[in-house]
């Protein structure tokens, strides 16, 4: 089981950029727009994760140009890799502490202004408690030192031909501050000053960004938890002269082939294969399965899984970025950086949001001044419109839910490749499943050997096993394993030709041998006696012919997984109809389908026809998923609307699939659908609240029903509430619908 890899199309390369300086969804949209203007570039910017996932053609652009484009747009960018993750976290932490320090300074300067307002509300007079020159001294550092970030961000946004939250905050607070300065300078005692409004808005917005940053950090908790699991050192064997010693070395220095030792209770440092020893491993962090997995010589072990009570001696097979853990982290990060189709509406709104809000604020100012004749009230209402309108909540609504959802999926052993698959999974109505390795254990064993005419069963088995040695099919492995158990000496086959979905032909000890499905043999005139009875008993049947004479048939049983029947029933409760496709004979298919509780199935389906069967089901207008584990399932997986691959299956199947199931349990498909529905429910809630907030807030501000301070508090609360709502997804648990 290799680490999942990102399959870039064609000759394109991909790079992950860590971004800095974004303050709202409009910033992300502008960066994305500028990157996508470059030739051969396809970029997706995630505001919540502060990442840009960029696919580019190396001949057209390079990474330096991508970074330069982001910098020119007014933001910072660096290449993000597993090695730089700790540096990025340290840098963000330093920025967070700096922002926190600034907030406390801003709060200390703003508090007297707010306290004055509270005193005035309880008094009969509206005279200033603090001298206006003192209010000016308190508010000015907040406006131009603490609030300088809004001017810089707003300038960069306007320079880039767009607007963002910084433009709204800078415009609104500057208007309130400038008006108050004029009133103070001209000593207009009959006019109120709004120093407390400008300072409080900046302080509240800054508080909102700090709370938002803390909440956003929680959305990537699953990735952080996975990254921390791998130990930093490994105990490896080193040959010093004639003595082999155990030496502790950094994990980063290990290379494939190194022999490492893991004591009881320790974490596996890298992926490897057991050379010596017997134990068990807790692989819950990879698969979500709580039961330990037995480990003995020849078994695979994976980085960060926990060794049980035995001592294991292993040989490293995957190190660094080539471990399964590293592949999982890459896959989850890729999914978190992708965009769901539901986000398109929010992106379109964010792109025009700021200009529309500025226009509404200007119209509010003109209307109040013209109709009410009150310049002060016109200015205050326009400021309130600018302050309460913020595209942050819209920008955070979708990506934060996707980040939490995909992280929860990874913890449960459900690896989602992209947000499109996450969104579509909730709509599935049909799930097509392969039989072998998906519904069944995928470890078939020979149960019956029925000879026909002369000869003996040992000869029949030896010829069949000799021909099957080069095949990767599970039935072939069962035949070879039985021959080895019976201690038969196998011959080297010659001129082997495989017919997809039919069988094999070749030469063994000078004899022309064919083996394959009963149907194939019947087409060539060989009636397989006894095959029907085996098929009715639920056996997969392989007929063996030598020198154009039928020698007999081999019955092979692949037991149904213990969890398959419950998984099918659970999918039925979720409204998903399960259809089984198999290349096996009709009798075996019927027996397995009945045992699993599946009503619809198709037998003797050739590998090339599985994709056609999926497309036929899609033609009925229903969303169709496909779950499989073999190479022959890859075309059908690619044809499905959403595809699921069992991690124990082939790498080809995993590459073709949208979702990889780390547990070999069809119930994980139900988990994926349940998670998809929970995540999309959160996204819809977030978008509803984000839209309602602006739909209600902007008119109330324009009508003079909100003052700038309340508007600022509401704006800060909106983003925090959206992220907090997304974090509620962390309550989702597998096996619960």
LUMTI-140351 format. One record per atom (N, C-alpha, C): x, y, z. Coordinates in steps of 0.2 Angstrom, whole numbers, plus 5000, padded with zeros to 4 digits. Each point is the difference from the previous one (the first is absolute). Layout:
REM LUMTI-140351
XYZ ...
REM end
This chain:
REM LUMTI-140351
500449945000 499650065000 500450065000 500150044994 500450055000 499750075001 500350055002 499750065001 499750034995 499450035001 499650034994 500450064997 500050004994 500350064996 499650044996 500250064999 499650054996 500249994993 499549984996 500149994993 499850064996 500550034998 500050064996 499949984993 499550044996 499949984994 500650024995 500149964995 500550024995 500750015003 500350054997 500750025003 500050065005 499450015003 500050055005 500349985006 500250055004 500350005007 499550035004 500049995007 499650035005 500550035005 499750055003 500450035006 499550035005 500149995006 499650035005 500450065003 499650065000 500350065002 499750025007 500450025005 499750035006 500050074999 499450035001 499850074999 500050045006 500250065000 499950055005 499750064998 499750045005 499750064999 499350004998 499649954999 499349994998 499650025006 499550044999 499550025005 499349984999 499849984994 499449984998 499949964994 499449984998 499949964994 500250044994 499950075000 500250044994 500849994999 500450005005 500749994999 500149944996 499749945003 500149944997 499850004993 499550034998 499750004993 500550044996 500350055002 500450044996 500749964999 500349975005 500649964999 499849944994 499549975001 499849954996 499950024993 499750064999 499950034993 500650024997 500550035004 500750024997 500449944998 500049945004 500349944999 499749974993 499450005000 499749964994 500050044994 500350065000 500150044994 500749984997 500449975004 500649974997 499949944995 500450004995 499949944995 500149935003 499649964999 500049935002 500049995008 499650055003 500050005007 499349985002 499949965005 499349985003 500150015007 499750055004 500150015007 499450005004 500049985006 499450005004 500350035007 499750055002 500350035006 499549995006 500249975006 499649995005 500150055006 499550055001 500150055004 500149975008 499649955001 500049985007 500749975002 500349964995 500649965001 500650054998 499950064997 500550044998 500549974995 499749964996 500449964995 499850014993 500449994995 499950004993 500249944997 499649964997 500249944997 500050014993 500650004997 500150024993 500349954996 499649984994 500349964995 500250044994 500649994998 500350044994 500449964995 500150034994 500449974995 500750025001 500549965002 500750035001 500350044994 499849984994 500350044994 499750075000 499450015003 499750074999 500250045006 500049985006 500150045006 500449955005 500350035005 500449975005 499750025007 500349975005 499750025007 500250075002 500650024998 500250075001 499550054997 499849994994 499550044997 499350005004 499849945002 499450005004 500150045006 500549995004 500150045006 500050074999 500450024994 500050074999 499450034998 499549964997 499350034998 499650015007 500149965004 499750005007 500250075003 500750005000 500350065004 499850074996 499950004994 499850064996 499350015001 499649955002 499350015002 499950045007 500649995004 499950045006 500149955006 500249944999 500049955005 500649965000 500149965005 500749965000 499849934998 500549964998 500049934998 500649975001 500049935002 500649965001 499749934998 500549964998 499949934998 499849965007 499549975000 499849965006 500149924999 500449975004 500149935000 500049975007 500049945000 500049975007 500650025004 500650024997 500650025004 499950075002 499650044997 499950075002 499450015004 499649955002 499450015003 500150025007 500549985004 500250025006 500250085000 500450024995 500250074999 499450044999 499549984996 499450044999 499650015006 499949945004 499750015006 500350045005 500750005001 500350055004 499950074998 500050014993 499950074998 499350035001 499549954999 499350025002 499950015007 500449965004 499950015007 500350075002 500650024997 500350065002 499650064998 499649994994 499650064997 499450005005 499749945002 499550005005 500150045006 500649985003 500250045007 500150074999 500250024994 500150074998 499350045000 499649964996 499350035000 499750005007 500149955004 499750005006 500350065005 500650014999 500350065004 499750074997 499950004994 499750064997 499350015002 499749955001 499350005002 499950035007 500449975005 500050025006 500250085001 500550024996 500150075000 499450044997 499749984995 499450034997 499550005005 499949955004 499449995004 500150055006 500750015002 500150045006 499950084998 500250014993 499850074998 499350024999 499649944998 499350014998 499650005006 500249975005 499649995006 499750065003 500550055001 499750075003 499550034996 500049994993 499550034996 499449975000 500049935001 499449965001 499750015007 500450015005 499850015007 499650075000 500350054996 499750065000 499350004997 499949964995 499349994997 499549975004 500349955004 499549975005 499850055005 500550045003 499850055005 499550054997 500150024993 499550054997 499349975000 500049944998 499349974999 499650005007 500449995005 499650005007 499950075003 500350054996 499950075003 499550044996 499850065003 499550044997 500350054995 500750004999 500350054996 500449964995 500150034994 500449974994 500750035000 500250045005 500650034999 500649955001 500550014997 500649955000 500350005007 500149935002 500349995006 500750015000 500349984994 500750014999 500150064995 500550045001 500250054996 500149984993 499750034995 500149984993 500749994998 500450045002 500750004998 500349935003 499849985006 500249935003 499749954996 499450004998 499749954995 500450004994 500250054997 500450004994 500749965001 500350025006 500649975001 499949925001 499549985003 499849935001 499949964994 499650034995 499749974994 500550004995 500550054999 500450004995 500549954999 500349975006 500549944999 499649944998 499450005002 499649944998 499850004993 499850064997 499950014993 500549994996 500650035001 500650004995 500649955002 500049975006 500549965002 499749935000 499549995005 499749935000 499649994993 499750054997 499649994994 500450014994 500750005000 500450014994 499949954995 499949945003 499949944996 499450004995 499550045002 499450014996 500250044994 500450055001 500250054995 500449974995 500549965003 500549964995 499649954996 499549965003 499649954997 499650034995 499750065002 499550034995 500450034994 500650035001 500350034995 500249944995 500349955002 500249944996 499449984996 499450005003 499449974997 499850054994 500050065002 499850054994 500550004995 500750005002 500549994995 499949944995 499749955003 499949944996 499450004996 499650065001 499450004996 499449975003 500049995007 499449975003 500050035007 499549985004 499950025007 499949945004 500150025007 500049955005 499850035006 500049955006 499750035006 500450065003 500750004998 500450055002 499850074998 499750004994 499850064997 499450035003 499549955002 499450025004 500250035007 500449965003 500250025007 500450075000 500550014995 500450065000 499550064998 499649994995 499550054998 499650025006 499749955003 499550025005 500350035006 500549975003 500350035006 500450074998 500350014994 500350064999 499550064999 499449984997 499450055000 499850025007 500049965005 499850015007 500550045003 500649984999 500650045003 500150074997 500050004994 500150074997 499450055001 499449975000 499550055002 500150025008 500249965004 500150025007 500550055001 500649994996 500550055000 499850074998 499650004994 499750064998 499650045006 499649965003 499650035005 500450025006 500549965002 500450025005 500550064998 500250014994 500550054998 499650075000 499349994997 499650065000 499650025006 500149965005 499750015007 499350004999 499749964996 499350004999 499649955006 499950045005 499749965006 499449974999 499650034996 499349974999 500049944996 500649984997 500049944996 500449945004 499749944999 500349955004 500649974996 500549975004 500649974996 499949935001 500449964995 499949935000 500749975000 500450025004 500749975001 499949935003 499550005005 499849935003 499849954995 499650024995 499849964994 500649974996 500450044998 500649984996 500449965003 500250015007 500549965004 499649935001 499450015002 499749935002 499949964994 499850024995 500049964994 500649974998 500650035000 500649974999 500249955005 499950015006 500149965006 499649934999 499350014998 499649945000 500249964994 500150044994 500249964994 500749965001 500450035004 500749975002 499849945004 499650015005 499849945004 499749944996 499550024996 499749954995 500549964996 500550044998 500649964996 500449965004 500150025006 500449955005 499549945002 499450015001 499649945002 499949964994 499950034994 500049964994 500649964998 500650035002 500649964999 500149945004 499750015007 500049955004 499549944998 499550024998 499549954997 500249974994 500350044996 500349974993 500549945002 500450025005 500549955002 499749935002 499450005003 499749945001 499749964994 499950044995 499849964994 500549964997 500750015001 500549964998 500349955005 499649995005 500349965006 500149934998 499649974995 500149944998 500749994997 500250044996 500650004996 500650015005 499950055005 500550015005 500149935004 499549975002 500049945004 500349954996 499949994994 500349954996 500850014999 500250064999 500750024999 500449995006 499650015006 500449995007 500149925002 499749964996 500049935002 500649964999 500450024994 500649974998 500550025005 500449945003 500550025005 500650034996 500450045004 500650044997 500649965000 500149945003 500649965000 499849934999 500449964997 500049934999 500649965002 499849945002 500649955003 500149964994 500650014997 500249964994 500649955002 500149954996 500649965000 500650034996 500650015003 500650024997 500649955001 500349984995 500549965000 500750045001 500349985006 500650035002 500549955001 500449994995 500549945000 499649944999 500149955005 499749945000 499450005005 499850065002 499550005005 499450044997 499449985001 499450044998 499750035006 500050075000 499750035006 499450044998 499650015005 499450044999 500150085002 499950044995 500150075000 499450044999 499950055005 499450054999 500350054995 499650014995 500150054995 499450044998 500050064997 499450044998 499749964995 499350005000 499649974995 500250024993 500150074999 500150034994 500649974996 500549965004 500649984997 499949934997 499449965002 499949944998 500049994992 500249954997 499949984993 499749934999 499749994995 499749934998 500649955001 499849955004 500549945001 500250005007 500050065003 500350005007 499549955004 500449975005 499649955005 499950045006 499450005002 499850045007 499749955004 500050025007 499749965005 499550045004 499449975001 499550045004 499849955006 500150035006 499849975006 499350015001 499849965005 499350005002 499850075002 499450024998 499750075001 500350064996 500549994996 500350054996 499650014994 500150064997 499750014993 500549984995 499749984994 500449984994 500350064997 500750014999 500350064998 499850014992 500049954996 499950004993 499649944998 499850004993 499749944998 500549954999 499849935001 500549954999 499649935000 500549954999 499749935000 500349965006 499749965004 500249975005 500549944998 500650005003 500549954998 500049955006 499950025006 500049955005 499650035006 499749955004 499650025005 499249994999 499650005006 499350004999 499750055005 499550034998 499750055004 499350024997 499750065002 499550034997 500150075000 499650034996 500150084999 499350035000 500050065004 499450045000 500050054994 499649984995 500050044994 499450054999 499750015006 499450055000 500150064997 500650035001 500150074997 500050004993 500149944996 500050004993 499349974998 499749955003 499449974998 499450025003 500050035006 499550015005 499749935003 500449954999 499849935003 500349995006 499649995006 500350005006 500449945002 499849944997 500349945001 500749994998 500549985004 500749994997 500049954995 500550014996 500249964994 500649955001 499949945000 500649955001 500550024995 500749995002 500650014996 500449945001 500349984995 500549945000 500450014994 500549964999 500550014995 499650004993 500250054996 499750014993 499550055000 499750025006 499550055000 500250075000 499650044997 500250075000 499850045006 500550055002 499850055005 500150074997 499650045004 500050074997 500250055005 500350064998 500250055004 499550035005 500250015006 499650035005 499549955004 499949944997 499649955003 500349975006 499749985005 500249985007 500149935000 500749985002 500149935001 499749975006 499849945000 499649975006 500549985005 500049935002 500449985006 500649954998 500150004993 500649964998 500650054997 500549974999 500650034997 500049994992 500050054996 500049994993 500750024997 500349964995 500650024996 499750014993 500150064997 499750024994 500550034995 499849994994 500450034995 499650064997 500450064999 499650064998 499949994992 499350024999 499850004993 499850074997 499750045005 499850064998 500250055005 500450054998 500350055005 499850074997 500050055005 499950074998 499350014997 500050034994 499450024997 499649944997 500449945000 499749944997 499749955005 499850025006 499749965005 499250014999 499749955002 499250004999 499850075004 500250015006 499850065004 500150064996 500650014997 500150064996 499550014994 499949944997 499550004994 499350025003 499849985006 499450025002 499950075002 500650035003 500050075001 499950044993 500449984995 500050034994 499350004997 499749945000 499349994998 499550055003 500050005007 499650045004 500150074998 500650025000 500250074998 499750024994 500149964995 499750014993 499350015000 499649965004 499350005000 499850075004 500450025005 499850065004 500150064996 500549994995 500150064995 499650014994 499649944999 499650004994 499350045002 499650014994 499450045001 499449964998 499550005004 499449974999 499650044995 499649974996 499550044995 499650055004 499849985006 499550045004 500350075001 500750005000 500450065002 499950064994 499949974994 500050054994 499550065002 499549995002 499550065002 500450055004 500349975006 500350055005 500650034996 500349974996 500650034996 499750064996 499549994996 499750054996 499850065004 499749995005 499850055005 500550045002 500649975003 500650035003 500350044995 500049984993 500450044995 499750074999 499350015001 499750064999 499850045006 500149965006 499750025006 500250075002 500750015001 500250075002 499850064996 500150004993 499750054997 499350025001 499649945000 499350015002 499950045006 500349975006 499950035006 500250085000 500650014997 500250075000 499550054996 499749974995 499450034997 499450015004 499949955004 499450015005 500150055005 500750005003 500250055005 499950074997 500350014994 499950074997 499350024999 499649954998 499350024999 499650015007 500249965005 499850025007 500150075002 500750024999 500250065002 499650064996 500049994994 499650054996 499350015001 499749945001 499350005002 499850035007 500449985005 499950035006 500150085000 500550024997 500250075000 499550044996 499849974994 499550044996 499350005003 499849945003 499350005002 499950025008 500549985004 499950025007 500450065001 500550024996 500450075001 500449995006 500249945002 500549995006 500649974997 500550044999 500749974998 500349955005 499950025006 500349955005 499749935000 499350005000 499649945000 500249964993 500050044995 500249974993 500749965000 500550045003 500649975001 500049945004 499750005006 500049945005 499749944996 499450014997 499749954997 500449974994 500350044996 500549984995 500649955003 500250035005 500649965004 499749935002 499450005003 499749945002 500049954995 499750024994 500049964994 500749974998 500550045000 500649984998 500349955005 499950015006 500349965006 499649935000 499350005000 499749945001 500149954994 500150034994 500049954994 500849985000 500049935000 500749975000 499949934996 500449994995 499949944996 500449945004 500250015006 500449955003 499649945001 499450015003 499649945002 499849964993 499950034995 499949974994 500649964997 500650025001 500649974998 500149945004 499850005007 500249955004 499549945001 499450024997 499449955001 500249934997 500250004994 500149934997 500749975002 500650044999 500649965001 500149985008 499850045004 500149975007 499649945002 499449994997 499649945001 500449944996 500250024994 500449944996 500649985004 500450055003 500649985004 499849965006 499550025003 499849955006 499849944998 499550004995 499749934997 500649964998 500450024996 500549954997 500549985005 500150045005 500449985006 499749955004 499450015001 499649945004 500049944996 499950014993 500049944996 500749965000 500650045000 500649975001 500149965007 499750035005 500049965006 499649945000 499549994996 499649945000 500249964994 500650014997 500249964995 499750014993 499750064999 499750024994 500350064997 500449984995 500550054997 499650034993 499850065001 499750044994 500550044996 500049984994 500550034995 499850084999 499450014999 499850074998 499350025003 499950075000 499350025003 499549984995 500149994994 499449994995 499749935002 500549955002 499849935002 499650015006 500250045005 499750015006 499350025000 499950054995 499350034999 499649954996 500349964995 499549954996 499849945004 500549985005 499849945004 499350005003 499850065003 499450005003 499449994996 500150014993 499449994995 500049934997 500549965002 500049934997 499349965001 499849974994 499449965001 500149934998 500649984997 500149944998 500849995002 500149945003 500749985001 500249934996 500450014996 500249934996 500649985004 500049935002 500649975003 500249944996 500749995001 500349944997 499949955006 500049944998 499949945005 500749995004 500549974996 500649985003 500450065003 500149995006 500550055004 499650065002 499350014998 499650065002 499549975005 499649954997 499549975004 500349945004 500549974997 500349945003 500650025003 500349955003 500750015003 500550024995 500049974994 500550014995 500649955001 499949955005 500549955001 499749934999 499849994993 499749944999 500449935001 499749955002 500449945001 499649944996 500449954997 499849954997 499649955005 499449994998 499649955004 499849934997 500050004993 499849944997 500449994993 500349944999 500349984994 499649944997 499750014995 499649954997 500349984993 500249945000 500349974994 499549974995 500150004994 499649974995 500449954996 499749945000 500449954996 500649985003 500549984996 500649975003 500450055003 500649985003 500450055003 499950015008 500450045003 499950015007 499950075002 499850025006 499950075002 500750035000 500549975002 500750035001 500250034994 499949964994 500350024994 499650064997 499350005001 499650054999 500250075003 500149995007 500250065004 500750024998 500549964998 500650024999 500150044993 499649974995 500050044994 499750075000 499450005004 499750065001 500450055004 500349985005 500450045004 500650034996 500349954996 500650024996 499950064996 499449994996 499850054995 499850075004 499749995006 499850065003 500550045004 500649985000 500650035004 500150074999 499950024993 500150074999 499450055000 499549975002 499350045000 500050035007 499750075000 499950035006 499250005003 499649964996 499349995002 500049965007 499550025004 499949975006 499949925000 499649984995 499949934999 500649964998 500550044996 500649964998 500449995007 500050065004 500449995006 499749945004 499449995000 499749955004 500249934998 500049994993 500349944997 500749985001 500450065000 500749995001 500249985007 499650045005 500149985007 499849935002 499449984997 499849935001 500649954998 500350014994 500549964997 500650005005 500250055002 500550015005 499949965006 499450015003 499849965006 500049934999 499849974994 500149934998 500749984998 500550055000 500749984999 500149984993 499650034995 500149984993 500650044997 500449974996 500550034997 499750034993 500150075000 499750034994 500550014995 499750004993 500450014995 500050074997 500550024996 500050074997 499650004994 499450045000 499650004994 500350044994 499949984994 500250034994 499450034996 500250054996 499550034995 499350015003 500050035006 499450025004 499650064997 499449994998 499650054997 499350005004 499950075003 499450015004 499550034996 499449985000 499450024997 499550045006 500050064999 499750045006 499349985001 499949985007 499349985002 499949934998 500449964997 499949934998 500449955003 500750014999 500549965003 500750004997 500349945001 500750004997 500149944996 500550014996 500249944996 500850004999 500349945000 500750005000 500349934999 500649995001 500349935000 500449995006 499849945003 500349975006 500349934999 500649995001 500349944998 499849974993 500050054996 499949984993 499349984998 499550015005 499349994999 499750074999 499550004995 499650064999 499450015006 500150055004 499550005006 499650064999 499450005002 499550055000 499650005007 499950065003 499650005005 499650065001 499450005002 499650065000 499349995002 499650054998 499349995002 499649944997 499549985003 499649944997 499750024993 499850065000 499750034994 500550004994 500650025001 500550004995 500249934998 500049955004 500149944998 499449974996 499450015002 499449984997 500050034993 500350064999 500050034993 500549964996 500449965003 500549974996 499949925000 499349995002 499849934999 500249955006 500150035006 500249965006 499550015005 499549955001 499550015005 500349985007 500050045005 500349995006 499549975005 500149935000 499549965005 500250025007 499550015004 500150025007 500050075001 500150044995 500150075001 499350045003 499549974998 499350035002 499950005007 500249945003 499949985007 500450055004 500650004998 500550055004 499850075000 499750024994 499850074999 499450015005 499549965000 499550005004 500150015008 500649975001 500350005007 500350065002 500150054995 500350065001 500850004998 500249954997 500749994998 500150044993 500650035000 500350024993 500349944997 499849994994 500249944996 500550014995 500649975000 500550004995 500149934996 499950004994 500049944996 500749994997 500349945000 500749994998 500049954994 500350024994 500049964994 500849994999 500249944998 500649984998 500049964993 500450034995 500049964994 499349994997 499650055001 499350004998 499549955003 500249985006 499649955004 499950045007 499350005001 499850025007 500349965005 500450035005 500349965006 499550005006 499750065000 499550005006 499950085002 499750015006 499950075002 500250015007 500250065002 500250025006 499550055003 499849985006 499550045004 500450055005 499950065000 500350055004 499550045004 500150015006 499550045004 500450065003 499650054999 500350075003 499550025005 500149995006 499450025005 499850075000 499450015001 499850075001 500350035006 500150065000 500350045005 499450005006 500350005006 499550005006 499650065000 500250054997 499750075000 499650024994 500049964995 499750014994 499250015000 499749955003 499350005001 499750065003 500350015006 499850065004 500250074996 500550004996 500250064996 499450014995 499849944996 499550014995 499450025003 499849985006 499450025003 500050075002 500650035003 500150075002 499950044993 500349984995 500050044994 499250014997 499749945001 499350004998 499650055005 500150015006 499750055005 500250074997 500650014997 500250064998 499750024993 499649954998 499750014993 500449994994 500549965001 500549984995 499949934998 499849984994 499949934997 500749974998 500149945003 500649974998 499949954995 500550014994 500049954995 500649974999 500049935000 500749964999 500149984993 500650024998 500349974994 500649965001 500049944996 500549955001 500149964994 500649984999 500249964994 499949935002 499849985006 499849935002 499449984997 499949935000 499449974997 499450025004 499449994997 499350025002 499949975007 500149945001 499949965006 500350035006 500750014999 500450035005 499850075002 499950044995 499750075001 499450005004 499549954998 499450005003 500049995008 500549955001 500149985007 500350055004 500550044997 500350055004 499550065001 499750024995 499550055000 499549995005 499749945000 499549985005 500350005007 500649985001 500350005007 500150075002 500250054996 500150075001 499450045001 499449974998 499450045000 499950054994 500349984994 500050044994 499549974995 499550044998 499549984995 500350004993 500350054998 500250014993 500749984999 500249964995 500749984999 500049984992 500650004998 500249984993 500649955000 499949944997 500649955001 500350004993 500649975000 500449994994 500150074996 500150055004 500250064996 500750014999 500250014994 500750014998 500350065003 500650015002 500350065002 499850064996 500149994994 499950064995 499250025000 499649965002 499350015000 499750035007 500450005005 499850035006 499950084999 500450034997 499950074999 499450014996 499849964995 499450014996 499449995005 500149955004 499449995005 499950065004 500650035003 499950065004 499750064996 500250014993 499750054996 499349994999 499849934999 499349994999 499650025006 500249995006 499650025006 500050085001 500650034998 500050075000 499550034995 499849964994 499650034995 499350005003 499849975005 499350005003 499950075004 500650045000 499950075003 500250005008 500249945002 500250005007 500850005001 500250035006 500750015001 500249935002 500649974997 500249945001 500750005003 500149965006 500749995002 500249934999 500749995000 500349934999 500549995005 500049945003 500549985005 500349934997 500750015000 500349944998 500750005003 500449954998 500749995003 500549984995 499849984994 500549974995 500250044994 500549984996 500250034994 499450004995 499649955000 499549994995 499450055002 500050035006 499550045002 500150074998 500650024998 500250074999 499650034995 499849974994 499650044995 499350015003 499749965004 499450015003 500050055005 500650005004 500150065005 500050074997 500350004994 500150064997 499450024997 499549964998 499450014997 499550035005 500049985006 499550015005 500050085002 499550025002 500050075003 500450015006 500049955004 500450005006 500349935001 500749995000 500349945001 500349995006 500049935003 500349995006 500449944999 500650005003 500549954999 500249975007 500049945000 500349965007 500750015000 500350025005 500750025001 500449934999 499849955002 500349934999 500149984993 499650044995 500049984993 500650024996 499950014994 500650024996 500150075000 500650024998 500250075000 499650044994 499949964995 499650034994 499350025002 499749955004 499350025002 500050065005 500550005004 500050065005 500150074996 500449994995 500250064996 499450024996 499549964998 499450014996 499550035005 500049985006 499550025005 500050075002 499450025002 499950075003 500149995008 499849955002 500049995008 500349935001 500650005004 500349945002 499849985007 499849935001 499849985006 500549965003 500350025006 500649975003 499849935003 499350005002 499849945003 499749964994 500149935000 499749964995 499349985002 499650055000 499349995003 499550044996 499549974997 499650044996 499650055004 500049995006 499750055005 500350075000 500650004997 500450075000 499750044994 499649974995 499750034995 499450045003 499649965005 499550045003 500350055005 500649995003 500350065004 500150064995 500349994994 500150054996 499450044998 499449964998 499450044999 499750035006 500149975005 499750045007 500450065001 500750004999 500450065001 499950054995 499949984994 499850054994 499450035002 499549975002 499350035002 500150055006 500449985005 500150045006 500450064998 500550004995 500450054998 499650054996 499649974995 499650054996 499550035004 499749975005 499550035004 500450065004 500650005002 500350055003 500250064995 500249984994 500150054995 499450044999 499449974999 499450034999 499850055005 500149975007 499850045005 500550075000 500649994999 500550055000 499850054995 499949984994 499850054994 499350035002 499649975003 499350035001 500250065005 500349985006 500250055005 500450064997 500549984996 500450064997 499650044995 499549974996 499650044996 499550045004 499749975005 499550035004 500350065004 500649995002 500350055004 500150074996 500249994994 500150064995 499350024998 499649964998 499350024997 499650045006 500149985006 499650045005 500550065003 500649995001 500450055003 500150064996 500149994993 500250064996 499450055000 499349974999 499550055000 499850035007 500149965005 499950035007 500550065001 500749994997 500550055001 499850064996 499749994994 499950054995 499450045003 499549975003 499450035003 500250045007 500649995002 500250045006 499849965006 499949945000 499849965006 500649965003 500650014998 500649975003 500550065000 500350015006 500650045000 500649964998 500650044998 500649964998 500349965005 499950015007 500349965005 499749934999 499350005000 499649945000 500249964994 500050044994 500149974994 500749965000 500550045003 500749975000 500049935004 499650005006 500049945004 499649954996 499550014996 499649954997 500549974994 500350054997 500549974994 500549965003 500350015006 500549965002 499749935003 499450005002 499749945003 499849964994 499850034994 499849964995 500549944997 500650035000 500549954997 500249955005 500050025007 500149955005 499549955001 499350024999 499549955000 500049954995 500250024994 500049964994 500549945001 500650025002 500649965002 499849955005 499750035006 499849965005 499449954998 499650024996 499549954998 500349944996 500550024996 500449954996 500349955005 500350025005 500349965005 499649955004 499350025000 499649955002 500049934997 500250004994 500149944996 500549955003 500450025005 500449965003 499649955005 499450015001 499649965003 499849944996 500150004994 499849954995 500449935002 499649955000 500449935001 499849954995 500449964998 499949954995 499549955003 499649964996 499549955002 499450035003 499950074999 499450035003 499750054995 499449984998 499750044995 499450045003 
REM end
